[in-house]
Amino acid sequence: MLQVGSYSIGLSDVSVALAVCLLFVWVHRLNSRALPPGPRGLPLVGNIFDIPSKGSNVVNAYRELAVKYGDVVALNRCGQTLLVLSSATAAMDLLDKRSAIYSDRTASPLVELADSGWPFSIKRYGDEWRRCRRLFWQYFNPNAVVSYHSIQQHHAQDFVRRLLRDQNEVGDEARLSITRAVFMATHGVQDEEIAREYLRIGHTVPDVFMELAGPGTLLVHFLPWLRHVPSWFPGARWKRELPRWRSGMIGLLEQPFRAGMEAMTKGDARACIMTRMLDASPVEGVDADENIHFIKQVTSQVLGAGVDTMTETLLNFFRAMALYPDVQRRAQAELDAVVGTERPPEHADKPALPYLRAVYKECLRWNTFIPFGLVHRCQEEDVYREWRIPKGSLLMVNVWMLLNDPSVFPDPESFRPERFLGESELSDDAANPELFVFGFGRRICPGRHFAQDLLIVYFATILHIFDILPEGNASGSSSASSTIGFSLRSRSKAQETLI
């Protein structure tokens, strides 16, 4: 015991004082660390004018930021930090290895204003998200998706039959076909008109979903008080869109479940995820109404998030086959050797089709239509390399940069499925685009196994029946590939009869 004047200081007091001093030094050093590099911002608004908007060439703009500042770029949005990750190393270091603090989503007033908080892909990280995710995984893990194979095969063959009759609207037919396949698996609904109605509702909400899933371009995201401005206020166009967004988001949640229940009442519904969930024990810790809400969220999530992704990948496949006939012929030769000419392809053929599986991977990588990942939010102060990452920072992965990194994917503009092959099988050493396209860490897309199975059986069925031919001035470049025209030619009358 040390006596100082009238005070007695013990060893425990010294320990506490020393701990406080060390904590102060640590916090001071943490706060004195610099943010990752980035363009110098303006007072108050920061880098608002440096952040690419929807109207600009967003991919090129973010690529130029990465080239100038590196694979981790910090942008300031009115005081909120946005980090853009442009390398697989940075993305995996933070979002995979430190997923415990990087699995949250952005907190935006639009979630409440547009009644759009139900998709668990954009739901905040917490107990409700965990329950939804656990429930979803129960029906979409690699073993569970096998039960949907017959549905996927049926709709792949139906899609090809429709194309044999009419090839004028391949994109629309692809979207309708995949919607019907997913609707059948999730809600047991077979009515084509119900699927068309769902697509009509879906056209009303892509703007609000991208605002919530991405870094957001509206000031209300990082200036929440703007939620109170009247709809006539300059720059408040988003508020005039709210009724449409709200109606669409509610429709996407309620319409599929209502259609499934009506089909069950009529005796028209097939066994599906919804019926199995209704028959199962309620989610632990929730009442009956909450349990129904969880069922709606899980089943509608597949439709809302999956249909567009799978449709765009399928259309990318058509374009790639038109541009790269040698790839198409090699895939067809593999199909002919494995499947033959007396039956259509089946899921059971997949293990014997390594080249077609490589085509699937390259369709995810080449000319990706998802150039950026969904935004993650940092829940705690962190340090990465020599930089400080403030609590509440948003992190966005520049997926396009990862998929077009020539050090990982040589000659990235070319469509080369063989980059994923070893001697004759898929190589484990090759970088896997699925690791980038489907998200990172605890927020990785749990429906990826369903998507892979569906797309590979569609690819196989199409190539088994059709040759895909280029139209116009098609060349072997990925530039402007989204506008590439193609036509379909039956390979033989005999194979047509298989469908």
C-alpha positions in Angstrom: 0.0 0.0 0.0 1.4 3.4 -1.0 0.4 6.5 1.0 0.1 9.7 -1.0 -1.1 12.6 1.3 -4.4 11.5 2.7 -4.9 8.8 0.0 -3.9 5.2 0.0 -3.1 3.6 -3.3 -3.2 -0.2 -3.6 -1.9 -2.5 -6.3 -5.4 -2.9 -7.7 -5.7 0.8 -8.2 -2.5 0.9 -10.0 -3.6 -1.9 -12.3 -6.9 -0.2 -13.1 -5.1 3.1 -13.9 -2.6 1.3 -16.1 -5.4 -0.5 -17.9 -7.2 2.8 -18.5 -4.0 4.4 -19.8 -3.3 1.4 -22.2 -6.9 1.6 -23.4 -6.6 5.3 -24.1 -3.4 4.7 -26.0 -4.9 1.9 -28.0 -8.0 4.0 -28.9 -5.8 7.0 -29.7 -3.7 4.9 -32.1 -6.7 3.3 -33.7 -8.3 6.7 -34.3 -5.1 8.2 -35.6 -4.7 5.5 -38.2 -5.5 6.7 -41.7 -8.5 5.4 -43.7 -7.7 3.5 -46.9 -6.7 5.7 -49.9 -9.2 7.5 -52.0 -10.0 10.8 -53.7 -10.0 13.9 -51.6 -13.5 15.0 -50.7 -15.2 18.3 -50.3 -16.3 19.8 -47.0 -19.6 18.3 -45.6 -20.5 16.3 -48.7 -17.2 14.3 -49.0 -16.9 12.3 -52.2 -20.6 12.5 -53.3 -19.5 13.7 -56.7 -16.8 11.0 -57.0 -19.2 8.1 -56.5 -20.4 6.7 -59.8 -24.2 7.0 -60.4 -26.5 4.8 -62.3 -26.4 7.2 -65.3 -22.6 6.9 -65.8 -20.4 4.0 -66.9 -20.2 2.6 -63.4 -18.0 -0.4 -64.1 -15.3 1.7 -65.7 -15.5 4.4 -63.1 -14.9 2.0 -60.2 -12.2 0.3 -62.2 -10.4 3.6 -62.6 -10.7 4.2 -58.9 -9.1 0.8 -58.2 -6.3 1.4 -60.7 -5.5 4.8 -59.2 -5.8 4.1 -55.5 -5.5 0.3 -55.1 -7.7 -2.7 -54.2 -9.2 -1.0 -51.1 -10.6 2.5 -51.8 -12.3 4.7 -49.2 -15.1 7.1 -50.2 -16.8 9.6 -47.9 -20.6 10.1 -48.3 -21.6 13.0 -46.1 -19.6 11.5 -43.2 -20.3 7.8 -43.9 -17.4 5.7 -45.1 -17.8 3.5 -48.2 -15.0 1.0 -48.9 -14.7 -0.5 -52.4 -12.9 -3.8 -52.4 -11.4 -4.7 -55.8 -9.3 -7.8 -55.1 -10.2 -11.4 -54.0 -7.6 -11.0 -51.2 -9.3 -8.0 -49.7 -12.8 -9.3 -50.1 -12.0 -12.6 -48.5 -9.9 -11.2 -45.7 -12.7 -9.0 -44.5 -16.0 -10.5 -45.6 -15.0 -14.2 -45.2 -12.4 -14.4 -42.5 -13.9 -11.6 -40.4 -17.5 -12.3 -41.2 -18.5 -12.1 -37.5 -18.3 -8.3 -37.8 -18.9 -7.8 -41.5 -22.2 -9.6 -42.1 -24.6 -6.7 -41.4 -26.5 -4.8 -44.1 -27.0 -1.1 -44.5 -29.6 0.7 -42.3 -31.7 2.7 -44.6 -35.0 4.6 -44.0 -36.2 3.2 -47.3 -36.6 -0.2 -45.7 -39.4 1.0 -43.5 -40.8 3.6 -45.9 -41.1 1.0 -48.8 -42.1 -2.0 -46.6 -39.1 -3.7 -48.0 -37.4 -5.3 -45.0 -38.6 -8.8 -45.6 -36.0 -10.2 -48.1 -33.4 -11.8 -45.9 -30.7 -11.0 -48.5 -31.0 -7.4 -47.3 -32.2 -8.0 -43.8 -30.0 -6.7 -40.9 -27.7 -9.2 -39.3 -29.3 -10.6 -36.2 -31.6 -13.3 -34.7 -34.4 -12.8 -37.3 -31.9 -13.1 -40.1 -30.4 -16.3 -38.6 -33.9 -17.9 -38.3 -34.7 -17.1 -41.9 -31.3 -18.3 -43.1 -31.5 -21.5 -41.1 -35.0 -22.2 -42.5 -33.9 -21.5 -46.1 -30.9 -23.7 -45.8 -33.0 -26.6 -44.6 -34.7 -26.7 -48.1 -31.8 -25.5 -50.3 -28.7 -27.4 -49.1 -27.0 -29.6 -51.6 -28.9 -32.7 -50.5 -32.3 -31.0 -50.4 -32.1 -29.6 -53.9 -32.1 -33.1 -55.4 -35.8 -33.2 -54.7 -36.3 -30.4 -57.3 -34.5 -32.1 -60.1 -37.6 -33.5 -61.8 -39.2 -30.0 -61.8 -36.1 -28.5 -63.3 -35.8 -31.1 -66.0 -39.5 -30.8 -66.9 -39.2 -27.0 -67.4 -35.9 -27.2 -69.3 -37.6 -29.5 -71.8 -40.8 -27.4 -71.9 -38.6 -24.3 -72.6 -36.9 -26.1 -75.6 -40.3 -27.2 -76.9 -41.5 -23.6 -76.9 -38.4 -22.5 -78.7 -38.9 -25.1 -81.4 -42.3 -23.5 -82.0 -41.2 -19.8 -81.7 -37.8 -18.1 -81.3 -38.9 -14.5 -81.5 -38.9 -13.8 -77.7 -36.1 -16.0 -76.3 -35.5 -13.6 -73.4 -39.1 -13.4 -72.3 -39.6 -17.2 -72.7 -36.4 -17.8 -70.6 -37.6 -15.6 -67.8 -41.1 -17.1 -67.8 -39.7 -20.7 -67.9 -37.4 -20.1 -64.9 -40.1 -18.3 -63.0 -42.5 -21.3 -63.5 -39.8 -23.8 -62.4 -39.1 -21.8 -59.3 -42.8 -21.3 -58.6 -43.4 -25.0 -58.9 -40.6 -25.8 -56.4 -41.5 -23.1 -53.9 -45.3 -22.9 -54.0 -46.5 -25.9 -56.0 -48.2 -23.6 -58.6 -48.5 -24.8 -62.1 -50.7 -22.0 -63.6 -48.7 -20.1 -66.2 -50.8 -17.0 -65.9 -49.9 -16.7 -62.2 -46.2 -16.8 -63.1 -46.9 -14.0 -65.7 -48.7 -12.0 -63.0 -45.7 -12.4 -60.7 -43.4 -11.1 -63.4 -45.6 -8.1 -63.9 -45.4 -7.2 -60.2 -41.6 -7.8 -60.3 -41.1 -5.1 -62.9 -42.2 -2.5 -60.4 -39.5 -3.0 -57.8 -35.9 -3.4 -59.2 -35.1 0.3 -58.5 -35.9 0.1 -54.7 -34.2 -3.3 -54.3 -31.0 -2.1 -55.9 -31.1 1.0 -53.7 -31.3 -1.2 -50.6 -28.9 -4.0 -51.7 -26.2 -1.7 -53.2 -24.4 1.4 -51.8 -27.4 3.5 -52.7 -27.4 6.7 -54.8 -30.2 8.5 -52.9 -29.2 11.1 -50.3 -31.8 9.7 -47.9 -29.6 6.7 -47.2 -27.0 8.8 -45.4 -29.1 11.9 -44.5 -32.1 10.1 -42.8 -33.8 13.3 -41.9 -34.7 13.7 -45.7 -37.4 11.1 -45.1 -39.5 14.0 -43.7 -39.3 16.2 -46.9 -42.5 16.4 -48.9 -42.8 14.6 -52.2 -42.8 17.9 -54.2 -39.4 18.9 -52.7 -36.6 19.2 -55.3 -34.7 15.9 -55.5 -37.4 14.0 -53.8 -38.5 12.0 -56.8 -37.8 8.8 -54.8 -40.6 9.8 -52.4 -43.1 10.1 -55.3 -42.0 6.5 -56.3 -42.7 5.1 -52.8 -46.3 4.0 -53.4 -45.3 2.0 -56.4 -42.3 0.5 -54.6 -44.3 -0.3 -51.5 -47.1 -1.9 -53.6 -44.6 -4.0 -55.5 -42.6 -5.2 -52.5 -45.8 -6.2 -50.7 -47.0 -7.9 -53.8 -43.8 -9.9 -54.2 -44.2 -11.2 -50.6 -48.0 -11.9 -50.6 -49.0 -12.9 -54.1 -47.0 -16.1 -54.4 -48.2 -17.4 -51.0 -51.8 -16.5 -51.8 -51.5 -18.3 -55.1 -50.0 -21.4 -53.4 -52.8 -21.5 -50.8 -55.5 -21.1 -53.5 -53.9 -24.0 -55.4 -53.9 -26.1 -52.3 -57.6 -25.3 -51.7 -58.4 -26.4 -55.2 -56.3 -29.5 -55.0 -54.0 -28.3 -57.8 -50.8 -27.7 -55.8 -47.9 -30.1 -56.0 -45.8 -31.0 -53.0 -43.4 -28.1 -52.6 -41.4 -26.1 -50.1 -44.4 -24.2 -48.9 -46.5 -27.3 -48.2 -43.6 -29.0 -46.4 -43.0 -25.8 -44.3 -46.7 -25.6 -43.4 -46.7 -29.3 -42.3 -43.6 -28.9 -40.3 -43.3 -27.7 -36.7 -43.4 -23.9 -36.4 -40.1 -22.0 -36.2 -38.9 -22.1 -32.6 -39.8 -19.0 -30.6 -42.4 -17.5 -32.9 -46.2 -17.6 -32.8 -48.5 -18.9 -35.7 -48.7 -15.5 -37.5 -45.0 -15.0 -37.3 -44.4 -18.5 -38.6 -46.5 -17.8 -41.7 -44.6 -14.6 -42.2 -41.3 -16.6 -42.1 -42.7 -19.0 -44.7 -43.6 -16.2 -47.0 -40.2 -14.6 -46.7 -38.3 -17.8 -47.4 -40.4 -18.9 -50.4 -40.7 -15.4 -51.9 -36.9 -14.8 -51.5 -36.2 -17.5 -54.1 -38.5 -15.9 -56.6 -37.3 -12.4 -55.9 -33.6 -13.0 -55.9 -33.2 -16.1 -58.0 -35.2 -15.5 -61.2 -33.3 -12.5 -62.5 -29.9 -14.0 -61.7 -30.7 -17.3 -63.4 -32.4 -15.7 -66.4 -29.5 -13.4 -67.1 -27.0 -16.2 -66.8 -29.0 -18.3 -69.2 -29.0 -15.4 -71.7 -25.3 -15.0 -71.2 -24.9 -18.6 -72.2 -26.8 -18.1 -75.4 -24.5 -15.2 -76.3 -21.4 -17.0 -75.4 -22.3 -20.1 -77.5 -23.1 -17.8 -80.5 -19.7 -16.1 -80.2 -17.6 -19.2 -79.5 -18.8 -22.0 -81.8 -15.7 -24.1 -80.9 -16.8 -24.1 -77.3 -20.3 -25.0 -78.3 -19.2 -27.9 -80.5 -17.0 -29.3 -77.7 -19.8 -29.2 -75.2 -22.2 -30.9 -77.7 -19.6 -33.6 -78.4 -19.4 -34.3 -74.6 -23.2 -34.4 -74.4 -23.4 -36.8 -77.4 -20.8 -39.1 -75.9 -22.5 -39.2 -72.4 -26.2 -38.8 -73.2 -26.5 -40.2 -76.7 -29.3 -39.5 -79.1 -32.1 -41.6 -77.6 -33.0 -39.6 -74.5 -32.8 -36.0 -73.2 -30.1 -35.0 -70.7 -30.8 -35.6 -66.9 -29.3 -34.3 -63.7 -27.7 -37.8 -63.3 -25.4 -37.0 -66.2 -23.9 -34.0 -64.5 -20.9 -35.7 -62.9 -19.8 -37.0 -66.4 -20.0 -33.6 -68.0 -17.0 -31.7 -66.7 -16.7 -29.4 -69.7 -20.4 -28.4 -69.5 -19.9 -27.6 -65.8 -16.9 -25.5 -66.8 -19.1 -23.7 -69.3 -21.4 -22.9 -66.4 -18.6 -21.4 -64.4 -17.4 -19.3 -67.3 -20.9 -18.0 -67.9 -20.9 -16.7 -64.3 -17.5 -15.1 -64.9 -17.6 -13.7 -68.4 -19.6 -10.6 -69.1 -21.1 -10.8 -65.6 -24.3 -8.8 -65.2 -23.7 -8.5 -61.5 -20.7 -6.1 -61.4 -21.0 -5.4 -57.7 -21.8 -7.5 -54.6 -24.5 -6.6 -52.1 -23.2 -4.1 -49.5 -21.9 -5.3 -46.2 -21.8 -3.1 -43.0 -19.0 -3.2 -40.4 -20.4 -3.5 -36.9 -17.2 -2.7 -35.0 -14.1 -0.6 -35.3 -11.5 -2.6 -37.2 -8.0 -2.3 -38.6 -7.0 -3.9 -41.9 -3.4 -3.7 -43.1 -2.4 -0.3 -41.8 -5.8 1.3 -42.2 -8.6 2.1 -39.9 -12.1 0.9 -40.8 -14.7 2.9 -38.8 -17.7 1.2 -37.2 -20.7 1.6 -39.5 -18.6 1.6 -42.7 -20.2 0.1 -45.8 -18.2 -2.3 -47.9 -18.9 -3.1 -51.5 -17.0 -5.7 -53.6 -16.1 -4.8 -57.2 -17.0 -8.2 -58.5 -16.3 -7.2 -62.1 -12.6 -6.5 -61.2 -12.3 -9.9 -59.4 -13.7 -11.8 -62.4 -11.6 -9.9 -64.9 -8.3 -10.0 -63.0 -5.8 -11.2 -65.6 -3.5 -12.6 -62.9 -6.3 -15.0 -61.9 -8.1 -15.4 -65.2 -5.7 -14.9 -68.1 -7.2 -13.4 -71.2 -10.3 -12.4 -69.2 -12.3 -11.0 -72.2 -12.3 -14.4 -73.9 -14.8 -17.1 -73.1 -12.6 -20.1 -72.1 -14.2 -22.8 -70.1 -11.0 -24.9 -70.2 -9.4 -22.5 -67.7 -11.4 -24.5 -65.1 -10.2 -27.9 -66.3 -7.3 -30.1 -65.3 -6.6 -33.2 -67.3 -10.3 -33.9 -68.0 -12.0 -32.9 -64.8 -12.7 -29.6 -63.1 -9.6 -28.4 -61.5 -9.7 -27.5 -57.8 -6.7 -25.2 -58.3 -8.6 -22.8 -60.6 -10.3 -19.8 -59.1 -14.0 -20.4 -58.8 -16.3 -17.6 -60.0 -19.0 -18.9 -57.8 -17.0 -17.7 -54.8 -17.4 -14.1 -56.0 -20.7 -14.1 -57.8 -22.8 -15.6 -54.9 -21.4 -13.4 -52.2 -19.1 -13.7 -49.2 -19.0 -15.0 -45.7 -22.2 -15.6 -43.8 -24.1 -13.7 -46.5 -23.3 -16.0 -49.3 -26.4 -16.9 -51.4 -27.9 -20.1 -49.9 -29.8 -20.8 -53.1 -26.6 -21.3 -55.2 -26.9 -25.1 -55.4 -30.5 -24.8 -56.8 -29.3 -22.3 -59.3 -26.3 -24.4 -60.5 -28.5 -27.5 -60.9 -31.2 -25.6 -62.8 -28.8 -23.8 -65.2 -26.7 -26.9 -66.0 -29.7 -29.0 -67.0 -31.1 -26.0 -69.1 -27.7 -25.7 -70.8 -27.5 -29.4 -71.5 -31.1 -29.6 -72.9 -30.6 -26.6 -75.1 -27.3 -27.8 -76.6 -28.7 -31.3 -77.0 -31.4 -30.0 -79.3 -30.1 -26.8 -80.9 -27.1 -25.2 -82.6 -26.8 -21.6 -81.4 -25.8 -19.4 -84.3 -24.6 -15.8 -84.3 -26.5 -13.0 -86.0 -25.1 -9.7 -87.2 -21.4 -8.8 -86.8 -20.7 -11.1 -83.9 -17.0 -11.5 -82.9 -15.1 -13.2 -80.1 -15.1 -10.2 -77.8 -17.1 -9.6 -74.6 -17.5 -5.9 -75.5 -21.2 -5.1 -76.0 -22.0 -8.8 -75.7 -25.3 -8.0 -74.0 -26.5 -6.9 -77.5 -25.3 -9.9 -79.4 -28.0 -11.5 -81.5 -28.3 -15.2 -82.0 -30.6 -17.7 -83.7 -31.4 -21.4 -83.0 -31.3 -24.3 -85.5 -32.5 -27.8 -84.7 -29.7 -30.3 -84.7 -31.9 -33.1 -86.0 -35.6 -34.0 -86.3 -34.8 -37.2 -84.4 -33.6 -35.3 -81.4 -36.6 -33.0 -81.5 -38.8 -36.0 -80.8 -37.0 -36.6 -77.5 -38.5 -33.4 -76.0 
